[in-house]
Amino acid sequence: MDSSSSPSSAFAFSSPPPMENPRSHSKPQTPSSAPRHSFVLETTPRPLTASSSSRTIYSDRFIPSRTGSNFALFNLSSLPPPHPGPPSSSEGGREDGSGAYSALLRTVLFGPDHGVAPPATPDRSSPLAGRRSSSSSSPSSSFSTPSRNIFRFKAEVPRHSLLAGFEDALPGFVPTPPKTLRKIPRSPYKVLDAPALQDDFYLNLVDWSSQNVLAVGLGNCVYLWNACSSKVTKLCDLGVDDSVCSVGWSQRGTHLAVGTNQGKVQIWDASRCRRIRAMEGHRLRVGALAWSSSVLSSGSRDKSILQRDIRAQEDFVSKLMGHKSEVCGLKWSYDNRELASGGNDNRLFVWNQHSTQPVLKYCDHTAAVKAIAWSPHLHGLLASGGGTADRCIRFWNTTTNSRLSCMDTGSQVCNLVWSKNVNELVSTHGYSQNQIIVWRYPTMSKLATLTGHTYRVLYLAISPDGQTIVTGAGDETLRFWNVFPSPKFQNTDSDIGARSLGRSHIR
């Protein structure tokens, strides 16, 4: 076969006539003059002959022209139904319900402008009109997320507020509830009677050990209360000529230091209830104690602070002088590098490990500084509270020697303690409400105000798990409060054993 064959000949691998541009706008041929070709591909190629009049060109495919085709007739974007015939009423209702659900969901989540648009009319003049119309009616398109700007210059409306009122119309959809504040019980879960608990602002008679044992000084005796078993043990009796002015647990919780009214400091083995050492050095009562590893600091009414190394034979290794009145507050930082001291001279001093003179002096308080607490979350953050004439909680940055903030509480600040689980702290107060306040730092917003004591709340300690605090007052009661959340990794050995609300005796 060659190019001069009849119009009914097969379209083989021969040289075709010149093809015109498929996008040209030339006038098409009439049916009477147009040759009729049958598009049949011949699979067996002809042998190449050395003919000078014709040249055979081999081709592997035929690409037809789609100009002028109506794609809407092909129905490419939708599949035929598996079962021909009109849909049942249940299927139609299910499809209508799905569409209504999708429209409502999109309207609620993205606003009324993103609802389901009316079906578009196919444009017969466009080759892709049918494809656009079919894809717009596809069920999957109702679930597509509309385009949203990445950079928004206004706050989005919370999802839970957008869904308000549509809960019944959206079955199975559970909106995210708004974040609520932690609930703090307003009443103590346990109350202990503590007869002869002194109502003296300058004493420190309550401390909680890392072994979950509470030490309380009552008159001339010291009692231990085991929080796991609720067992009470009498540790020591100083006799009628002396009385307990302060107690302080070592960091391991195995030894208890006791400061006396005669100016002595005793070290006791708590497990064997035996005194292992008695140290002197002060001329007047010892009202403040603080441990730093094997070093014990003691503050006295004689205005001095003695540093005692219990491994050394001497009663004290150094003497710190600076206060002009009784030392009533002592606290070591968590890294054991800085010691903060407060006195009845309205002064707050910071000492380092090796100096005998204060490295920082703060004189902003206008009353005695007993309440002192170092933050366990931020290095160098120190909180202090003033007495009746001051009533303020002040925050200091000892690293940069700067004053951070001040909060007027309206009443005498007796004690401060930080939570190690969250960035919050507790303060106890005196006249007129004798309240306990839980604060969130650094906003200093009140999370809870706890009342119950009838005398000023002079004593405060926190449990080793960081959840519970115990408060003591001149009303001769110890009250236990759950104020802080549990830590992420809680030690079950430190759990409180007795959780029942009741009243019992410490001795």
Legacy VTK file of the C-alpha trace (Angstrom):
# vtk DataFile Version 3.0
C-alpha trace
ASCII
DATASET POLYDATA
POINTS 507 float
0.000 0.000 0.000
1.121 3.544 -0.666
-0.188 7.049 -0.272
-2.255 6.773 -3.504
-4.516 4.043 -2.128
-8.284 4.373 -2.081
-10.006 6.241 0.750
-11.189 2.959 2.286
-7.685 1.617 2.672
-6.254 0.887 6.159
-4.300 3.593 7.993
-0.925 1.826 8.166
2.654 2.826 9.005
2.954 4.871 5.835
3.703 8.515 5.440
0.515 10.380 6.425
-0.611 13.537 4.737
0.498 16.767 6.350
-1.567 17.389 9.505
-2.869 20.825 10.156
-2.535 22.582 13.445
-5.256 21.252 15.755
-5.674 24.740 17.248
-6.080 26.432 13.838
-9.409 27.998 12.984
-9.614 26.845 9.339
-12.957 25.821 7.986
-13.613 22.097 8.447
-14.335 19.897 5.463
-17.844 18.942 4.585
-18.881 15.331 5.045
-19.242 14.831 1.310
-15.701 15.858 0.547
-13.960 14.461 3.602
-12.302 11.079 3.099
-13.423 8.294 5.408
-10.516 6.674 7.225
-10.820 3.658 9.467
-8.391 3.988 12.373
-6.872 0.506 12.353
-3.254 0.061 13.356
-1.312 -2.482 11.429
0.886 -4.401 13.870
3.270 -5.860 11.279
5.622 -3.186 9.954
6.419 -3.166 6.289
9.969 -3.837 5.201
11.983 -0.814 4.407
12.515 -0.481 0.653
14.928 1.772 -1.139
12.244 3.734 -2.879
13.098 7.250 -3.916
9.476 8.329 -4.244
8.325 7.498 -0.675
9.888 7.351 2.743
8.423 5.136 5.460
8.159 6.733 8.979
7.582 4.425 11.929
5.383 5.575 14.835
4.419 3.835 18.087
1.179 5.605 19.060
-1.601 7.840 17.878
-2.518 10.975 19.857
-5.979 12.174 18.935
-7.088 15.793 19.183
-9.612 16.531 21.946
-10.543 19.975 20.690
-14.274 20.426 20.730
-14.920 17.399 22.964
-17.540 17.702 25.700
-16.049 16.115 28.804
-19.340 16.303 30.663
-20.570 13.440 28.497
-17.718 11.172 29.632
-18.663 11.396 33.358
-15.038 10.838 34.364
-15.281 12.024 37.994
-18.076 9.745 39.172
-18.380 5.995 39.116
-21.516 4.216 37.971
-23.707 2.909 40.785
-23.060 -0.746 41.652
-26.773 -1.529 41.418
-28.560 0.287 38.610
-31.944 1.658 39.331
-33.458 4.461 41.357
-32.064 4.788 44.904
-34.206 3.685 47.780
-35.688 6.140 50.240
-33.233 5.056 52.952
-30.218 5.670 50.712
-31.508 9.066 49.682
-32.135 10.049 53.288
-28.647 8.905 54.236
-27.085 10.976 51.476
-29.175 14.031 52.352
-28.288 13.656 56.045
-24.599 13.383 55.240
-24.734 16.513 53.120
-26.629 18.461 55.754
-24.211 17.292 58.449
-21.228 18.362 56.335
-22.741 21.752 55.596
-23.551 22.403 59.248
-20.128 21.245 60.405
-18.314 23.482 57.927
-20.511 26.449 58.823
-19.930 26.022 62.551
-16.173 25.462 62.295
-15.243 27.954 59.577
-18.061 30.509 59.625
-21.106 31.132 57.445
-18.967 32.147 54.451
-17.630 28.581 54.149
-20.928 26.755 53.853
-21.844 24.508 50.936
-22.021 26.553 47.761
-24.902 26.020 45.270
-24.133 23.589 42.491
-22.374 25.191 39.572
-23.884 25.055 36.076
-21.632 23.262 33.623
-20.138 25.474 30.961
-20.517 23.682 27.682
-18.042 25.983 26.008
-15.200 24.904 28.276
-13.491 21.527 27.816
-13.272 21.071 31.598
-16.788 22.165 32.442
-18.046 18.686 32.987
-15.087 17.764 35.198
-15.572 20.830 37.392
-19.254 20.251 37.798
-18.857 16.605 38.616
-16.040 17.197 41.121
-17.977 19.950 42.853
-20.826 17.546 43.442
-18.533 14.836 44.732
-19.335 13.722 48.280
-15.713 13.979 49.312
-15.622 17.680 48.498
-17.938 18.492 51.389
-15.287 17.342 53.825
-12.423 19.306 52.305
-10.966 22.103 54.405
-11.345 25.507 52.779
-8.329 27.643 52.108
-7.364 29.768 55.103
-4.792 32.500 55.423
-1.623 31.568 57.257
-0.980 35.042 58.653
-3.962 36.156 60.701
-4.049 39.520 62.430
-6.825 38.802 64.902
-7.418 36.141 67.512
-9.479 33.162 66.492
-12.756 32.414 68.208
-12.396 29.302 70.408
-13.918 26.162 68.984
-16.045 25.536 72.057
-17.749 28.928 71.632
-18.405 28.322 67.941
-20.089 25.018 68.724
-22.295 26.483 71.436
-25.923 25.636 70.673
-25.115 23.069 67.962
-24.443 20.064 70.209
-27.817 18.470 69.420
-27.351 19.013 65.692
-23.891 17.402 65.686
-24.309 13.871 67.051
-21.094 12.173 68.077
-19.063 15.400 68.049
-17.584 16.251 71.471
-16.165 19.806 71.644
-13.051 20.534 73.675
-14.128 21.976 77.048
-12.554 25.230 78.236
-9.666 24.961 80.682
-10.814 25.296 84.282
-8.903 26.363 87.359
-7.694 23.762 89.818
-10.063 23.260 92.726
-8.421 23.624 96.133
-10.352 22.271 99.135
-11.341 25.059 101.501
-11.217 22.897 104.632
-8.424 20.794 106.156
-8.583 17.037 105.720
-7.045 16.424 109.165
-6.750 18.328 112.430
-4.377 17.439 115.270
-4.506 18.834 118.780
-1.164 20.344 119.813
-1.340 21.340 123.499
1.153 23.980 124.662
1.993 25.118 121.100
3.362 28.599 121.791
1.940 31.749 120.239
5.331 33.401 119.627
6.088 35.045 116.270
9.875 34.543 116.576
9.862 30.750 117.063
9.903 27.906 114.509
8.342 24.833 116.110
7.125 22.717 113.142
9.124 20.940 110.403
8.372 18.067 107.974
11.155 15.648 107.028
11.939 13.979 103.710
11.077 10.681 105.453
7.479 11.925 105.913
7.783 12.511 109.661
6.477 15.694 111.276
8.385 17.195 114.230
6.573 19.518 116.644
7.950 21.344 119.667
5.398 21.513 122.486
6.595 23.202 125.654
9.781 21.435 126.762
9.192 18.312 124.615
9.553 17.322 120.967
7.074 14.913 119.366
7.302 13.027 116.069
4.198 12.195 114.044
4.565 9.600 111.262
2.325 10.653 108.374
2.141 7.121 106.947
1.117 5.312 110.121
-0.196 8.257 112.210
2.024 7.021 115.031
3.153 9.607 117.605
6.562 9.278 119.294
8.028 11.421 122.043
11.578 12.263 121.004
12.916 14.235 123.968
12.108 16.138 127.147
14.312 19.135 128.021
13.111 19.394 131.611
11.398 22.140 133.503
14.356 24.531 133.229
14.367 24.695 129.423
11.943 24.792 126.489
11.950 24.143 122.757
12.313 27.235 120.537
13.030 25.688 117.116
13.238 22.357 115.275
14.853 21.533 111.933
15.285 18.298 109.965
18.461 17.421 108.099
18.121 17.020 104.344
18.139 13.218 104.571
15.510 13.258 107.291
17.494 11.095 109.698
18.604 13.729 112.234
16.671 16.492 113.955
18.205 19.682 115.348
16.547 21.233 118.389
17.170 24.828 119.487
16.510 25.598 123.134
15.630 28.618 125.218
19.026 28.432 126.972
20.912 28.963 123.697
21.916 25.333 123.078
21.545 23.221 119.939
21.015 19.471 120.203
21.280 16.861 117.428
19.011 13.811 117.740
18.898 10.497 115.883
15.204 10.226 115.015
15.139 6.479 114.343
16.687 5.563 117.715
15.359 8.570 119.674
18.846 9.240 121.007
20.764 12.488 121.374
24.107 12.299 119.591
25.445 15.808 120.236
24.852 19.007 122.202
26.469 22.274 121.047
26.762 25.681 122.646
27.801 29.127 121.444
24.718 31.312 121.805
23.950 33.322 124.911
20.192 33.576 124.314
17.443 31.457 122.804
17.849 29.833 119.385
14.723 30.554 117.335
15.875 29.649 113.799
17.660 26.619 112.281
18.666 25.742 108.706
20.578 22.765 107.252
22.993 22.711 104.302
24.295 19.168 103.883
26.447 18.623 107.008
26.446 22.310 108.006
23.837 23.559 110.468
23.134 27.284 110.809
21.520 28.609 113.984
20.102 32.089 114.591
19.634 33.530 118.043
18.232 36.427 119.996
21.849 37.455 120.643
21.853 38.797 117.017
24.377 36.234 115.741
24.335 33.313 113.308
26.615 30.349 114.007
27.783 27.942 111.298
28.202 24.446 112.741
29.804 21.508 110.920
28.552 18.420 112.714
31.604 16.485 111.451
33.999 18.808 113.283
34.783 18.690 116.968
34.228 22.409 117.497
30.741 23.612 118.364
30.840 26.127 115.488
33.259 26.947 112.679
32.270 30.568 111.973
30.154 33.373 113.392
28.119 35.747 111.226
27.392 39.201 112.607
25.267 41.830 110.921
21.796 41.902 112.409
21.021 44.446 115.109
18.203 42.456 116.667
16.991 38.862 117.058
17.455 36.535 114.086
14.067 34.920 113.429
14.346 33.581 109.852
16.987 31.358 108.177
16.889 29.545 104.825
19.597 27.974 102.638
19.160 28.074 98.855
18.556 24.813 96.997
22.121 24.738 95.674
23.476 25.270 99.237
25.480 28.300 98.152
23.525 31.180 99.687
22.005 31.678 103.127
19.187 34.185 103.633
18.559 35.576 107.114
15.809 37.806 108.444
15.714 39.658 111.722
13.625 41.763 114.020
15.655 44.749 112.766
13.566 44.659 109.527
16.615 43.561 107.547
17.056 40.773 105.008
20.645 39.622 104.444
22.177 37.151 101.987
25.432 35.366 102.873
27.619 33.043 100.813
29.434 29.939 102.004
32.718 31.585 102.916
32.018 35.184 103.942
31.426 36.393 107.479
29.763 39.577 106.208
26.521 39.735 104.212
27.045 40.031 100.465
23.555 41.479 99.910
21.499 43.707 102.185
17.825 44.559 101.683
16.214 47.164 103.915
12.830 47.655 102.238
10.743 45.902 104.893
9.317 48.001 107.712
8.747 45.143 110.180
10.408 41.933 111.340
11.357 39.516 108.553
10.587 35.945 109.567
9.019 34.559 106.356
11.788 33.571 103.892
11.582 31.145 100.951
13.850 30.318 97.985
12.230 29.372 94.692
12.935 25.790 93.543
12.149 26.783 89.938
14.386 29.807 89.310
17.937 30.196 90.594
18.411 33.247 92.788
14.707 34.040 93.251
14.033 34.871 96.911
10.723 35.753 98.588
10.406 37.462 101.976
7.505 38.642 104.108
7.240 41.401 106.690
5.420 41.629 110.007
2.415 43.629 111.149
3.742 47.074 110.214
4.881 45.897 106.769
2.380 43.240 105.556
4.182 42.853 102.213
5.646 39.940 100.265
8.706 41.062 98.330
10.637 39.244 95.619
14.367 39.618 94.988
16.829 38.435 92.362
19.996 37.682 94.296
21.916 36.901 91.099
21.540 40.438 89.736
20.911 42.099 93.133
17.620 43.576 91.956
14.187 44.151 93.463
11.513 42.404 91.427
8.055 43.070 92.855
6.050 43.713 96.001
2.579 42.538 97.064
0.683 44.111 99.953
-1.254 41.284 101.620
-3.107 43.417 104.159
-1.980 41.443 107.212
1.093 40.183 109.038
3.120 37.688 106.928
4.165 34.833 109.216
5.497 32.173 106.794
6.222 31.492 103.135
6.807 28.251 101.241
7.175 27.491 97.519
5.661 24.506 95.775
8.180 22.265 94.038
5.483 20.845 91.717
4.114 24.107 90.254
5.195 27.744 90.230
3.043 28.702 93.203
3.618 29.629 96.832
1.700 29.733 100.117
1.716 32.467 102.740
0.265 32.362 106.257
-1.006 35.447 108.030
-2.059 36.916 111.342
-4.614 39.483 112.384
-7.348 39.928 111.375
-8.405 36.865 109.356
-5.574 34.448 110.255
-5.788 33.185 106.683
-3.700 30.959 104.411
-3.320 32.204 100.820
-2.236 30.241 97.754
-0.603 32.485 95.122
0.329 31.937 91.492
3.720 33.395 90.605
4.621 35.770 88.964
1.130 37.269 88.524
0.485 36.928 92.278
-3.141 36.101 91.655
-4.946 34.419 94.523
-5.871 30.818 93.840
-7.442 30.158 97.251
-7.869 31.693 100.685
-8.125 29.146 103.491
-9.438 29.965 106.945
-10.013 27.951 110.098
-7.405 28.995 112.648
-8.568 31.320 115.397
-5.040 32.587 116.152
-2.372 33.894 113.792
-0.857 31.106 111.671
2.733 31.151 112.940
3.963 27.740 111.748
4.078 26.201 108.282
5.690 23.132 106.697
5.243 21.221 103.435
5.119 17.466 102.850
7.937 15.714 100.957
5.676 15.020 97.956
4.883 18.736 97.689
1.094 18.362 97.806
0.174 18.955 101.448
0.954 21.731 103.893
0.547 21.713 107.659
-0.157 24.886 109.599
0.067 25.549 113.327
-1.248 28.375 115.460
-1.675 29.549 119.013
-5.101 27.891 119.050
-3.091 24.701 119.749
-4.091 22.923 116.533
-2.243 21.551 113.519
-4.259 21.556 110.298
-3.422 19.641 107.115
-4.448 21.076 103.739
-4.268 19.731 100.174
-3.240 22.773 98.136
-0.810 21.680 95.393
-1.159 19.139 92.553
0.720 15.869 92.535
4.181 15.685 90.953
4.684 13.983 87.573
6.678 11.160 89.132
5.342 10.564 92.606
7.126 8.438 95.171
4.571 6.157 96.776
6.651 5.955 99.967
5.869 9.607 100.632
2.095 9.305 100.349
0.074 10.434 103.282
-1.288 7.437 105.129
-4.179 8.905 107.060
-6.507 10.817 104.749
-9.677 10.687 106.799
-10.985 13.941 108.197
-10.793 13.746 111.942
-9.400 15.238 115.095
-6.707 13.502 117.125
-3.924 14.377 119.536
-0.239 14.904 118.766
0.629 13.596 122.230
LINES 1 508
507 0 1 2 3 4 5 6 7 8 9 10 11 12 13 14 15 16 17 18 19 20 21 22 23 24 25 26 27 28 29 30 31 32 33 34 35 36 37 38 39 40 41 42 43 44 45 46 47 48 49 50 51 52 53 54 55 56 57 58 59 60 61 62 63 64 65 66 67 68 69 70 71 72 73 74 75 76 77 78 79 80 81 82 83 84 85 86 87 88 89 90 91 92 93 94 95 96 97 98 99 100 101 102 103 104 105 106 107 108 109 110 111 112 113 114 115 116 117 118 119 120 121 122 123 124 125 126 127 128 129 130 131 132 133 134 135 136 137 138 139 140 141 142 143 144 145 146 147 148 149 150 151 152 153 154 155 156 157 158 159 160 161 162 163 164 165 166 167 168 169 170 171 172 173 174 175 176 177 178 179 180 181 182 183 184 185 186 187 188 189 190 191 192 193 194 195 196 197 198 199 200 201 202 203 204 205 206 207 208 209 210 211 212 213 214 215 216 217 218 219 220 221 222 223 224 225 226 227 228 229 230 231 232 233 234 235 236 237 238 239 240 241 242 243 244 245 246 247 248 249 250 251 252 253 254 255 256 257 258 259 260 261 262 263 264 265 266 267 268 269 270 271 272 273 274 275 276 277 278 279 280 281 282 283 284 285 286 287 288 289 290 291 292 293 294 295 296 297 298 299 300 301 302 303 304 305 306 307 308 309 310 311 312 313 314 315 316 317 318 319 320 321 322 323 324 325 326 327 328 329 330 331 332 333 334 335 336 337 338 339 340 341 342 343 344 345 346 347 348 349 350 351 352 353 354 355 356 357 358 359 360 361 362 363 364 365 366 367 368 369 370 371 372 373 374 375 376 377 378 379 380 381 382 383 384 385 386 387 388 389 390 391 392 393 394 395 396 397 398 399 400 401 402 403 404 405 406 407 408 409 410 411 412 413 414 415 416 417 418 419 420 421 422 423 424 425 426 427 428 429 430 431 432 433 434 435 436 437 438 439 440 441 442 443 444 445 446 447 448 449 450 451 452 453 454 455 456 457 458 459 460 461 462 463 464 465 466 467 468 469 470 471 472 473 474 475 476 477 478 479 480 481 482 483 484 485 486 487 488 489 490 491 492 493 494 495 496 497 498 499 500 501 502 503 504 505 506
